[in-house]
């Protein structure tokens, strides 16, 4: 299964690999948040775990060229993470 996903992500063209990688990240991130909600954990936990698992250093589902070419997405992701973490702060 993992070999099939790796081939599907980078086989056709770089553009198809980028679209497939983005779709895979969004789908797995959403699915992981459903699991962490049942465990009463914040969504940030799911995003971090999925990012580590599908990255090039673990399961290698997202190719390294995609990660190196999308450095600006890290800033956007950190902004979303900061906003979602802020949801749990209480002043009282």
NORRACOR-V713756 format. One record per pair of residues at least 12 apart in sequence whose C-alpha atoms are under 6 Angstrom apart, sorted by the first residue. I is the first residue (numbers start at 1). J is the second residue. D is the distance in Angstrom with one decimal. If there is no record, write none. Layout:
# NORRACOR-V713756
i=I j=J d=D
i=I j=J d=D
This chain:
# NORRACOR-V713756
i=6 j=61 d=5.5
i=21 j=62 d=5.9
i=29 j=47 d=5.6
i=32 j=46 d=5.3
i=33 j=46 d=5.5
